[in-house]
Amino acid sequence: MCTDGAYAPLEERGQGVGGILDLVDDAKDAAALVVDDAITASVDESADNATALVVDIAEA
């Protein structure tokens, strides 16, 4: 996972990114959930953009 503008709002709220990733199985859904949660977490502060890239690497 790579994020920009998503990690800090979640951590400040006490929610780790890893915990969010455990909620879904699909990389696209994981990225969307991280971004949505980050935007929601920063609604009371000055809003920032949030981006997340999640890559699901299959085990060989």
C-alpha positions in Angstrom: 0.0 0.0 0.0 1.1 3.5 -0.8 -0.9 6.5 0.4 -0.8 10.3 0.2 -3.0 12.3 2.5 -4.6 9.2 4.0 -2.3 7.9 6.7 -2.2 10.9 9.0 -6.0 11.5 9.5 -6.5 7.8 10.2 -3.6 7.5 12.7 -4.7 10.7 14.5 -8.1 9.1 14.9 -6.5 5.9 16.2 -7.3 3.8 13.2 -4.4 2.0 11.6 -4.3 1.5 7.8 -3.6 -2.2 8.3 -6.8 -2.7 10.2 -8.8 -1.2 7.3 -7.0 -3.6 4.8 -8.1 -6.5 6.9 -11.8 -5.7 6.3 -11.8 -6.4 2.5 -10.3 -9.0 0.2 -10.1 -6.9 -3.0 -7.3 -4.3 -3.6 -9.6 -1.9 -5.3 -12.1 -2.0 -2.4 -9.3 -1.6 0.1 -8.0 1.5 -1.6 -11.5 3.0 -1.8 -12.2 2.2 1.9 -8.9 3.8 3.0 -9.6 7.0 1.0 -13.2 7.2 2.2 -12.2 6.7 5.8 -9.4 9.3 5.6 -11.7 11.9 4.1 -14.3 11.2 6.8 -11.6 11.4 9.5 -10.4 14.8 8.3 -13.8 16.4 7.9 -13.5 18.6 11.0 -10.1 19.8 10.0 -8.9 21.5 6.8 -9.6 19.0 4.2 -6.8 17.4 2.3 -6.9 15.1 -0.7 -6.4 11.5 -0.1 -4.9 8.9 -2.4 -4.3 5.2 -1.9 -2.7 2.6 -4.1 -3.1 -1.1 -3.0 -1.4 -3.9 -4.9 -2.4 -7.5 -4.2 0.8 -9.6 -4.7 -0.1 -13.3 -5.2 2.1 -15.8 -3.3 4.1 -18.0 -5.6 
